[in-house]
Amino acid sequence: MSGETGPASSAPPPGEVEPGSGVRIVVEYCEPCGFEATYLELASAVKEQYPGIEIESRLGGTGAFEIEINGQLVFSKLENGGFPYEKDLIEAIRRASNGEPLEKITNSRPPCVIL
């Protein structure tokens, strides 16, 4: 058929910036605590929403699950006692990509506890 241009590109149109580009996330987590799975789940959700985002993991101290956006600590499991909700992190990334000020995420879901 004429007029077909091939597979659709997910790149933004010329002159537009891909949402989330320019935002750098660092997640520091405790590997012996088993928090790598939580990091991978969160990173996957972020990449799904913002494919162009830069997300990095770093091994941290006991009980740590800390998230920085552009060098600013936005979530700390050590302070909140749980893990962030994906929607709260996605909102923080949206704010950062729009140049809005970041606020600390204070909502957290409790870690799984096996009795």
Number of C-alpha atoms within 10 A of each C-alpha: 4 4 5 7 8 6 6 7 8 8 11 10 9 6 6 8 13 16 17 22 15 14 21 17 22 18 22 21 24 18 18 12 12 11 18 17 10 15 21 12 11 19 20 14 16 22 15 11 15 18 16 17 21 18 16 14 16 12 15 15 12 12 17 20 29 22 25 18 20 17 11 13 17 19 25 22 20 13 11 16 17 19 23 25 14 15 11 16 20 18 13 20 26 18 16 20 19 12 10 11 8 17 13 15 18 17 14 17 12 12 13 8 5 4 3
